[in-house]
Amino acid sequence: MQLNLLGSGLEFKVEEVYKFGNGPQFFLSKIVNLPNDRIFVIGGSEDLSCKKSFNSVFEMVLNKSSNQYEMVAKQNMLISRAAFGCVVYPNFTQIFVCGGSINENEATK
């Protein structure tokens, strides 16, 4: 199953694979949607086996002139991780991540 958001280049797949326009694929990442249309893409890996995990954090920002989302890099996480848990602080000012896989043989501690 696949969902394309308003023709904006955002594509979500059930297999936990996210692809943004012509950009890279993110496996086992988390997407966090906050009020005021703020969307964040956090962590993940380059494949389903987590051979290499990412510590990246991006905010998807709508470019109103092109009507396409652009990935804006934010401060990276301290530890790379994929397939992790995620919660949002009640006032929507912080996103917390916990657990997950560092690589195909090791989980976070």
C-alpha positions in Angstrom: 0.0 0.0 0.0 1.2 3.5 -0.8 0.0 7.0 0.0 1.0 10.0 -2.0 0.3 13.3 -0.1 -1.3 15.9 -2.4 1.1 15.3 -5.2 3.8 17.0 -3.1 6.5 14.4 -3.6 5.9 12.8 -0.2 5.4 9.0 -0.5 4.7 6.7 2.4 4.8 2.9 2.2 3.5 0.2 4.6 6.9 -1.6 4.5 8.4 1.2 6.7 10.2 2.6 3.7 9.9 6.4 3.1 11.0 8.0 -0.1 10.8 11.8 -0.6 10.7 12.9 -4.2 14.0 12.0 -5.9 15.8 11.8 -2.6 17.1 8.8 -0.7 14.9 6.0 0.8 14.7 5.7 4.6 14.0 2.3 6.1 12.7 1.9 9.7 12.6 5.7 10.3 10.0 7.6 12.3 7.8 10.4 10.9 6.5 12.7 13.5 3.7 15.1 12.6 3.3 18.1 15.0 0.7 20.9 15.0 1.1 23.7 12.4 1.9 21.2 9.7 5.4 20.5 11.1 6.7 17.1 9.9 10.0 15.5 11.0 11.8 12.4 9.6 14.0 10.9 12.3 16.7 8.2 12.1 16.4 5.0 10.1 18.7 2.8 8.1 19.7 2.3 4.5 18.0 -1.2 4.4 15.7 -3.4 6.4 18.5 -5.3 8.0 19.9 -2.1 9.7 23.4 -2.7 8.4 24.0 1.1 8.7 21.7 3.3 10.8 21.3 7.1 10.6 21.3 9.7 13.3 19.8 12.3 11.0 16.8 14.5 11.8 15.0 16.4 9.0 12.1 18.7 9.0 9.9 18.6 5.9 9.1 22.2 4.9 6.6 23.0 2.2 8.1 25.3 -0.5 5.0 27.3 -1.4 6.3 28.4 -4.7 6.9 24.9 -6.0 4.3 23.2 -3.8 6.9 20.5 -2.9 8.4 19.5 0.4 12.0 20.1 1.1 14.1 18.3 3.6 15.8 20.8 6.0 18.5 19.2 8.2 18.1 19.7 12.0 20.4 18.8 14.9 21.4 15.1 14.6 20.7 12.6 17.4 23.7 11.6 19.5 23.3 7.9 18.5 22.3 6.5 15.1 19.3 4.3 15.4 16.5 2.6 13.4 13.2 0.8 14.4 12.9 2.8 17.6 10.2 4.3 19.8 9.2 7.9 19.7 7.0 10.2 21.8 6.3 14.0 21.8 6.3 16.2 24.8 2.8 17.5 25.7 3.5 21.1 24.6 5.0 19.8 21.3 8.4 21.4 21.9 10.4 18.2 22.2 10.5 14.8 20.4 12.0 11.9 22.5 13.4 8.7 20.9 14.2 5.5 22.8 15.5 2.1 22.0 16.0 0.8 18.5 18.8 -0.8 16.5 22.3 0.6 16.1 23.2 -2.0 13.4 22.1 -5.5 12.4 23.6 -7.1 15.5 23.2 -4.5 18.3 20.4 -2.6 20.0 20.8 0.7 21.9 21.7 0.5 25.5 
